[in-house]
């Protein structure tokens, strides 16, 4: 009776956790109707099928979120969703982690262990950073894709599996194939339905919604009594930045701002790296002095003059220079450069 009771409790816990994952990752994709519209359409086409999916995109674009959405939109949503970061597992352990092992298979194998593939049976396995898989594991993964069966390390039994594979990478697998770093046959097996997730700088229209989402999320995580507001002009600052770390970087910056000012207002101007203009670029515009500060000052003056004193917004000096407006204003204050209507250099 005790075993059955614990089994029921575990089933309830799993059901609850699946619901939470679906709520956080599957039901609402920020930008699904805007910058990620094409991605979500493709995900919707393939979700109900068992075809492998390959998610492509830079680090931090949210490949794991899209993988969650595909799983929880499929007929496997009641089954397990097992996530594996292939780049985080030591090469000596990756076979054991993915395929499991029998007792006594190697030194330290004190009991039988099911691998990640076996745990994903009747569900989905998400292989993140697939480009980091060593050659030996690539061979074994190819067999899983071809026959949907595995053998544990040190075992002779063939285990049949019913699972769906979603892989993701920020690397160019096609180029890796050409250089011999990735198996061509595995590449063809994985590349059945590729989905490329655009970087945040190519979907800036999603930033306002992402900002509100992350503020609400971080307030809940940090257990704050109220949601702080952002200072006026924050959206301009955030949308002018290139976001090399993508959505993950935006999430981190929002959390940092909330930690620094939990009751608000949230100021992002000093949290985003200032994009300094390259010295050689400045020298081409002004060769009358070798003083770096004077070069920068003269260059900013000429750009502000070209923008008729306008600092932020379309056609403003900040847009021309490729920096956020708040950072540019700080530089202008430092060098005593005026701006606004009627500006004269």
C-alpha positions in Angstrom: 0.0 0.0 0.0 2.9 2.4 0.8 4.5 1.7 -2.6 1.2 2.4 -4.4 0.7 5.6 -2.4 4.2 6.8 -3.3 3.6 5.9 -6.9 0.4 7.9 -7.0 2.2 10.9 -5.4 5.0 10.7 -8.0 2.4 10.6 -10.8 0.7 13.7 -9.3 4.1 15.5 -9.0 4.9 14.6 -12.6 1.6 15.9 -13.9 2.0 19.1 -12.0 5.6 19.7 -13.3 4.5 18.9 -16.9 1.8 21.6 -16.4 4.3 24.1 -15.1 6.6 23.4 -18.0 3.8 23.8 -20.5 2.7 27.1 -18.8 6.2 28.5 -18.8 7.4 27.3 -22.2 4.7 25.8 -24.3 1.5 27.9 -24.0 3.0 31.4 -24.5 5.9 32.2 -26.8 6.8 35.9 -26.5 7.0 37.2 -30.1 5.0 34.2 -31.5 2.8 36.6 -33.4 5.6 39.0 -34.4 9.3 38.2 -34.8 8.9 34.4 -34.2 5.7 34.1 -36.3 7.5 32.0 -39.0 9.2 29.8 -36.4 5.9 29.1 -34.7 4.2 28.3 -37.9 6.9 25.7 -38.8 6.7 24.3 -35.2 3.0 23.9 -35.6 3.4 22.0 -38.9 5.8 19.5 -37.4 4.6 19.2 -33.8 2.0 16.4 -34.5 4.4 14.3 -36.5 7.3 12.1 -35.3 9.9 13.6 -37.7 13.2 14.7 -36.2 13.5 18.5 -35.8 16.8 20.5 -36.0 16.7 23.9 -34.2 19.3 26.3 -35.5 20.3 29.7 -34.0 22.8 31.7 -31.9 23.3 31.0 -28.2 20.5 32.5 -26.1 17.8 32.7 -28.8 15.5 30.3 -27.0 16.0 27.0 -28.8 15.0 25.1 -25.6 11.7 27.1 -25.4 10.8 26.2 -28.9 11.7 22.5 -28.2 9.3 22.6 -25.2 6.6 24.1 -27.3 6.9 21.4 -30.0 6.7 18.7 -27.4 3.7 20.1 -25.5 1.9 20.7 -28.7 2.3 17.1 -29.9 0.5 13.9 -29.1 3.5 13.0 -26.8 2.7 15.8 -24.4 1.8 13.4 -21.6 5.1 11.5 -22.0 8.5 12.6 -20.7 10.5 15.6 -22.1 14.1 14.8 -21.4 16.7 17.6 -22.1 20.4 16.9 -22.6 23.1 19.4 -23.0 25.6 17.5 -25.1 28.3 20.0 -24.4 28.1 19.8 -20.6 28.7 16.0 -20.3 32.3 14.8 -20.2 33.3 12.7 -23.2 34.1 9.8 -21.0 30.6 9.7 -19.5 28.5 10.7 -22.5 27.8 7.1 -23.7 26.7 6.0 -20.2 24.6 9.1 -19.8 22.8 8.7 -23.1 22.5 5.0 -23.4 22.8 3.7 -19.8 24.9 0.9 -18.5 24.6 -2.5 -16.9 26.0 -3.3 -13.4 29.7 -4.0 -13.6 30.1 -2.6 -17.1 33.0 -0.5 -16.0 34.8 0.5 -12.8 32.2 2.4 -10.7 29.1 0.9 -12.4 27.7 -0.5 -9.1 24.2 -0.8 -10.4 22.2 -0.8 -13.6 21.3 2.7 -14.9 18.8 3.7 -17.5 20.2 6.3 -19.9 18.5 9.5 -21.2 17.2 7.9 -24.3 15.5 5.1 -22.3 14.0 7.7 -19.9 12.5 9.5 -22.9 10.6 6.5 -24.1 7.0 7.4 -25.2 8.1 11.1 -25.2 10.7 13.5 -26.6 14.4 13.9 -26.1 16.0 17.3 -26.7 19.7 17.1 -27.6 21.0 20.6 -27.2 24.5 21.5 -28.6 24.4 18.5 -30.8 27.5 19.7 -32.6 29.5 18.9 -29.4 28.9 15.2 -29.6 32.1 13.2 -29.9 32.5 10.8 -32.9 31.7 7.6 -30.9 28.4 9.0 -29.6 27.5 10.2 -33.1 27.7 6.6 -34.4 25.4 5.4 -31.6 23.0 8.3 -32.1 22.8 7.4 -35.8 21.6 3.9 -34.8 18.9 5.4 -32.6 17.6 7.5 -35.4 17.7 4.7 -37.9 16.2 1.8 -35.8 14.9 3.4 -32.6 16.8 1.0 -30.5 19.7 1.0 -28.1 21.9 -1.2 -26.0 23.2 -0.3 -22.6 26.9 -0.1 -22.1 28.0 -3.6 -21.1 24.7 -5.2 -22.1 23.6 -7.5 -24.9 19.9 -6.8 -24.8 18.4 -4.6 -27.5 15.9 -2.1 -26.1 13.2 -0.8 -28.5 12.2 2.8 -28.0 9.3 5.0 -29.0 10.6 8.6 -28.9 11.0 11.8 -30.9 14.3 13.5 -31.3 14.7 17.3 -31.3 18.3 18.5 -31.8 19.7 22.0 -31.5 23.0 23.8 -32.2 24.5 27.2 -32.6 27.2 25.8 -34.9 27.3 25.3 -38.7 26.8 21.6 -38.9 27.1 21.6 -42.7 30.5 23.2 -42.5 31.5 20.7 -39.7 30.6 17.9 -42.1 32.9 19.4 -44.8 35.7 19.6 -42.2 35.2 16.1 -40.9 33.9 17.2 -37.5 30.4 15.8 -37.9 29.2 12.7 -39.6 27.5 13.3 -42.9 25.0 10.5 -42.5 24.0 11.8 -39.1 23.6 15.3 -40.5 21.2 14.1 -43.2 19.2 12.1 -40.6 18.9 15.2 -38.3 18.3 17.8 -41.0 14.8 16.5 -41.9 13.0 19.6 -40.7 15.3 22.5 -39.8 13.9 25.6 -38.1 16.2 28.7 -37.8 15.4 30.9 -34.8 16.4 34.6 -35.6 18.6 36.5 -33.2 17.0 39.2 -31.1 18.6 42.0 -33.1 16.5 40.8 -36.1 13.3 40.9 -34.2 13.5 44.1 -32.1 9.8 44.5 -32.2 9.5 41.7 -29.6 11.7 43.6 -27.1 8.8 45.6 -25.4 6.8 42.4 -24.8 9.9 40.5 -23.7 10.8 43.3 -21.2 7.4 43.1 -19.6 7.5 39.3 -19.5 10.9 39.2 -17.8 10.1 41.9 -15.3 7.0 40.0 -14.2 8.9 36.7 -14.2 11.8 38.0 -12.1 9.5 39.7 -9.7 7.9 36.4 -9.0 11.2 34.6 -8.8 12.6 37.2 -6.4 9.4 37.3 -4.4 9.1 41.1 -4.6 5.8 42.7 -3.4 5.3 44.9 -6.5 6.3 45.2 -10.1 8.8 48.1 -10.6 8.4 50.4 -13.6 11.2 51.2 -16.1 12.5 54.7 -16.5 11.2 56.6 -19.6 13.1 55.9 -22.7 14.1 52.4 -21.6 12.6 50.8 -24.8 14.8 53.1 -27.0 17.9 52.1 -25.1 17.1 48.4 -25.2 16.1 48.5 -28.9 19.3 50.3 -29.9 21.6 47.5 -28.5 22.8 44.6 -30.7 22.2 41.9 -28.1 25.0 39.4 -28.8 23.7 37.2 -26.0 20.1 37.4 -27.4 17.0 36.8 -25.2 19.2 35.2 -22.4 21.2 38.4 -22.2 18.0 40.5 -22.0 16.7 38.3 -19.2 20.0 38.7 -17.2 20.0 42.5 -17.6 16.4 42.8 -16.4 17.3 40.7 -13.4 20.4 42.8 -12.7 18.3 46.0 -12.9 15.7 44.6 -10.5 18.4 43.6 -8.0 19.9 47.1 -8.1 16.5 48.8 -7.8 13.8 46.4 -6.5 11.2 49.1 -6.1 12.1 50.9 -9.3 12.5 52.7 -11.5 14.6 50.3 -13.5 17.4 52.0 -15.3 19.2 50.0 -18.1 21.4 52.8 -19.4 24.4 51.8 -17.3 23.9 48.0 -17.7 24.3 47.8 -21.5 27.9 48.0 -22.8 28.7 51.2 -24.6 29.8 50.6 -28.1 33.0 52.7 -28.5 33.7 54.0 -32.0 36.8 52.5 -33.5 39.9 54.8 -33.5 40.8 54.2 -37.1 37.2 55.2 -38.1 37.5 58.4 -36.2 40.9 59.3 -37.7 39.5 58.9 -41.3 37.0 61.7 -40.4 39.5 64.0 -38.6 43.2 64.0 -39.0 43.8 67.4 -37.5 44.8 66.1 -34.1 46.3 63.0 -32.5 44.4 63.5 -29.2 41.9 60.6 -28.8 39.4 62.6 -26.7 39.4 65.4 -29.2 38.9 63.0 -32.1 35.9 61.4 -30.4 34.5 64.9 -29.5 34.9 66.2 -33.0 33.3 63.1 -34.5 30.3 63.2 -32.2 29.9 66.9 -33.0 29.9 66.3 -36.7 27.3 63.5 -36.4 25.0 65.5 -34.1 25.2 68.4 -36.5 24.4 66.1 -39.4 21.3 64.9 -37.4 20.3 68.5 -36.8 20.7 68.1 -33.1 18.6 65.0 -32.8 20.0 62.4 -30.5 17.6 59.5 -30.3 15.0 58.0 -32.7 15.1 57.4 -36.4 17.8 59.5 -38.1 19.2 60.6 -34.7 22.9 60.7 -33.8 22.7 57.6 -31.7 21.3 55.6 -34.5 23.9 56.9 -36.9 26.7 56.1 -34.5 25.3 52.7 -33.5 25.2 53.4 -29.7 22.3 53.7 -27.3 21.0 57.3 -26.8 21.7 57.4 -23.0 25.3 56.4 -23.5 25.7 59.0 -26.2 24.2 61.7 -24.0 26.7 60.8 -21.3 29.6 61.2 -23.8 28.1 64.5 -25.0 27.9 65.8 -21.4 31.5 64.7 -20.8 32.7 66.7 -23.9 30.3 69.6 -23.4 28.5 69.0 -26.7 25.1 70.6 -27.0 22.1 69.2 -28.8 18.4 69.9 -29.6 16.6 72.3 -31.9 18.7 75.1 -33.3 21.8 73.1 -32.8 24.9 74.6 -34.2 28.3 72.9 -34.0 
